[in-house]
């Protein structure tokens, strides 16, 4: 199944490793450091840069050791509901 996370970006639900709420997790210095490293490595995709981001998804990349991070304007509960996990 494919999941629309905003702005017509579709992800295979099998590739989604985790969904995080930015309000809760961005307070941690470890989360901020992780997102900064992912951004510097070119692994971050924003669904919409004009709206306030509410969640981020960590997804499997093309190989075992690669990850992609998607910053979404949808909240984590909406994404979980669309995945049938909420």
DONU-185534 format. One record per residue (C-alpha): y, x, z; residue in three letters. Coordinates in nm, 4 decimals. Example, Ala and Ser with C-alpha at 12.3 -4.5 7.8 and 13.67 -1.06 7.14 Angstrom:
residues 2
<node><Y>-0.4500</Y><X>1.2300</X><Z>0.7800</Z><rest>ALA</rest></node>
<node><Y>-0.1060</Y><X>1.3670</X><Z>0.7140</Z><rest>SER</rest></node>
END
This chain:
residues 86
<node><Y>0.0000</Y><X>0.0000</X><Z>0.0000</Z><rest>UNK</rest></node>
<node><Y>0.3529</Y><X>0.1173</X><Z>-0.0699</Z><rest>UNK</rest></node>
<node><Y>0.6449</Y><X>0.0762</X><Z>0.1656</Z><rest>UNK</rest></node>
<node><Y>1.0081</Y><X>0.0376</X><Z>0.0574</Z><rest>UNK</rest></node>
<node><Y>1.2199</Y><X>0.2271</X><Z>0.3118</Z><rest>UNK</rest></node>
<node><Y>1.5502</Y><X>0.1436</X><Z>0.1443</Z><rest>UNK</rest></node>
<node><Y>1.7369</Y><X>0.2193</X><Z>-0.1777</Z><rest>UNK</rest></node>
<node><Y>1.4173</Y><X>0.1690</X><Z>-0.3813</Z><rest>UNK</rest></node>
<node><Y>1.2399</Y><X>0.4640</X><Z>-0.2209</Z><rest>UNK</rest></node>
<node><Y>0.8692</Y><X>0.3825</X><Z>-0.2020</Z><rest>UNK</rest></node>
<node><Y>0.6220</Y><X>0.5698</X><Z>0.0168</Z><rest>UNK</rest></node>
<node><Y>0.2464</Y><X>0.5475</X><Z>0.0198</Z><rest>UNK</rest></node>
<node><Y>0.1596</Y><X>0.4198</X><Z>0.3677</Z><rest>UNK</rest></node>
<node><Y>-0.1281</Y><X>0.6702</X><Z>0.3836</Z><rest>UNK</rest></node>
<node><Y>0.1245</Y><X>0.9564</X><Z>0.3695</Z><rest>UNK</rest></node>
<node><Y>0.3313</Y><X>0.8306</X><Z>0.6650</Z><rest>UNK</rest></node>
<node><Y>0.2499</Y><X>1.0404</X><Z>0.9705</Z><rest>UNK</rest></node>
<node><Y>0.5115</Y><X>0.9031</X><Z>1.2121</Z><rest>UNK</rest></node>
<node><Y>0.8152</Y><X>0.6763</X><Z>1.2383</Z><rest>UNK</rest></node>
<node><Y>1.0911</Y><X>0.7581</X><Z>1.4878</Z><rest>UNK</rest></node>
<node><Y>1.3952</Y><X>0.5726</X><Z>1.6146</Z><rest>UNK</rest></node>
<node><Y>1.6974</Y><X>0.8007</X><Z>1.5730</Z><rest>UNK</rest></node>
<node><Y>1.8897</Y><X>0.6556</X><Z>1.8686</Z><rest>UNK</rest></node>
<node><Y>1.6098</Y><X>0.7459</X><Z>2.1096</Z><rest>UNK</rest></node>
<node><Y>1.4819</Y><X>1.0696</X><Z>1.9619</Z><rest>UNK</rest></node>
<node><Y>1.8051</Y><X>1.2393</X><Z>1.8511</Z><rest>UNK</rest></node>
<node><Y>1.8978</Y><X>1.2988</X><Z>2.2145</Z><rest>UNK</rest></node>
<node><Y>1.6235</Y><X>1.5607</X><Z>2.2369</Z><rest>UNK</rest></node>
<node><Y>1.7223</Y><X>1.9134</X><Z>2.1398</Z><rest>UNK</rest></node>
<node><Y>1.3734</Y><X>1.9604</X><Z>1.9926</Z><rest>UNK</rest></node>
<node><Y>1.4179</Y><X>1.6662</X><Z>1.7562</Z><rest>UNK</rest></node>
<node><Y>1.7603</Y><X>1.7889</X><Z>1.6490</Z><rest>UNK</rest></node>
<node><Y>1.6171</Y><X>2.1371</X><Z>1.5881</Z><rest>UNK</rest></node>
<node><Y>1.3231</Y><X>1.9927</X><Z>1.3892</Z><rest>UNK</rest></node>
<node><Y>1.5547</Y><X>1.7864</X><Z>1.1686</Z><rest>UNK</rest></node>
<node><Y>1.7866</Y><X>2.0837</X><Z>1.1175</Z><rest>UNK</rest></node>
<node><Y>1.4953</Y><X>2.3068</X><Z>1.0075</Z><rest>UNK</rest></node>
<node><Y>1.3667</Y><X>2.0354</X><Z>0.7734</Z><rest>UNK</rest></node>
<node><Y>1.7154</Y><X>1.9957</X><Z>0.6244</Z><rest>UNK</rest></node>
<node><Y>1.7493</Y><X>2.3721</X><Z>0.5718</Z><rest>UNK</rest></node>
<node><Y>1.4052</Y><X>2.3823</X><Z>0.4067</Z><rest>UNK</rest></node>
<node><Y>1.5046</Y><X>2.1071</X><Z>0.1639</Z><rest>UNK</rest></node>
<node><Y>1.2475</Y><X>1.8644</X><Z>0.3033</Z><rest>UNK</rest></node>
<node><Y>1.4864</Y><X>1.5806</X><Z>0.3920</Z><rest>UNK</rest></node>
<node><Y>1.5638</Y><X>1.2773</X><Z>0.1766</Z><rest>UNK</rest></node>
<node><Y>1.8294</Y><X>1.0240</X><Z>0.2763</Z><rest>UNK</rest></node>
<node><Y>1.7846</Y><X>0.6651</X><Z>0.1633</Z><rest>UNK</rest></node>
<node><Y>2.1577</Y><X>0.5985</X><Z>0.1870</Z><rest>UNK</rest></node>
<node><Y>2.4263</Y><X>0.8465</X><Z>0.2889</Z><rest>UNK</rest></node>
<node><Y>2.6952</Y><X>0.5786</X><Z>0.3184</Z><rest>UNK</rest></node>
<node><Y>2.5312</Y><X>0.3794</X><Z>0.6000</Z><rest>UNK</rest></node>
<node><Y>2.4383</Y><X>0.4798</X><Z>0.9535</Z><rest>UNK</rest></node>
<node><Y>2.0811</Y><X>0.6121</X><Z>0.9698</Z><rest>UNK</rest></node>
<node><Y>1.8561</Y><X>0.4359</X><Z>1.2190</Z><rest>UNK</rest></node>
<node><Y>1.5160</Y><X>0.5985</X><Z>1.1797</Z><rest>UNK</rest></node>
<node><Y>1.3301</Y><X>0.8853</X><Z>1.0250</Z><rest>UNK</rest></node>
<node><Y>0.9799</Y><X>0.9067</X><Z>0.8872</Z><rest>UNK</rest></node>
<node><Y>0.7648</Y><X>1.2172</X><Z>0.8756</Z><rest>UNK</rest></node>
<node><Y>0.5307</Y><X>1.2121</X><Z>0.5772</Z><rest>UNK</rest></node>
<node><Y>0.2607</Y><X>1.4380</X><Z>0.4415</Z><rest>UNK</rest></node>
<node><Y>0.3726</Y><X>1.6580</X><Z>0.1573</Z><rest>UNK</rest></node>
<node><Y>0.1897</Y><X>1.7712</X><Z>-0.1508</Z><rest>UNK</rest></node>
<node><Y>-0.0218</Y><X>2.0202</X><Z>0.0410</Z><rest>UNK</rest></node>
<node><Y>-0.1602</Y><X>2.0313</X><Z>0.3948</Z><rest>UNK</rest></node>
<node><Y>0.1170</Y><X>2.2461</X><Z>0.5365</Z><rest>UNK</rest></node>
<node><Y>0.4126</Y><X>2.0646</X><Z>0.3841</Z><rest>UNK</rest></node>
<node><Y>0.5972</Y><X>1.7685</X><Z>0.5295</Z><rest>UNK</rest></node>
<node><Y>0.8752</Y><X>1.5459</X><Z>0.4012</Z><rest>UNK</rest></node>
<node><Y>1.1305</Y><X>1.3736</X><Z>0.6215</Z><rest>UNK</rest></node>
<node><Y>1.2958</Y><X>1.0518</X><Z>0.5103</Z><rest>UNK</rest></node>
<node><Y>1.6098</Y><X>0.9346</X><Z>0.6898</Z><rest>UNK</rest></node>
<node><Y>1.6350</Y><X>0.5558</X><Z>0.6612</Z><rest>UNK</rest></node>
<node><Y>1.8946</Y><X>0.2935</X><Z>0.7440</Z><rest>UNK</rest></node>
<node><Y>1.6128</Y><X>0.0567</X><Z>0.8444</Z><rest>UNK</rest></node>
<node><Y>1.5279</Y><X>0.0517</X><Z>1.2125</Z><rest>UNK</rest></node>
<node><Y>1.1868</Y><X>0.1709</X><Z>1.3260</Z><rest>UNK</rest></node>
<node><Y>1.0744</Y><X>-0.1812</X><Z>1.4294</Z><rest>UNK</rest></node>
<node><Y>1.1402</Y><X>-0.3120</X><Z>1.0771</Z><rest>UNK</rest></node>
<node><Y>0.9408</Y><X>-0.0273</X><Z>0.9266</Z><rest>UNK</rest></node>
<node><Y>0.6542</Y><X>-0.0840</X><Z>1.1723</Z><rest>UNK</rest></node>
<node><Y>0.6521</Y><X>-0.4552</X><Z>1.0889</Z><rest>UNK</rest></node>
<node><Y>0.6399</Y><X>-0.3804</X><Z>0.7164</Z><rest>UNK</rest></node>
<node><Y>0.3471</Y><X>-0.1483</X><Z>0.7806</Z><rest>UNK</rest></node>
<node><Y>0.1729</Y><X>-0.4219</X><Z>0.9782</Z><rest>UNK</rest></node>
<node><Y>0.1874</Y><X>-0.2110</X><Z>1.2941</Z><rest>UNK</rest></node>
<node><Y>0.4645</Y><X>-0.3881</X><Z>1.4784</Z><rest>UNK</rest></node>
END
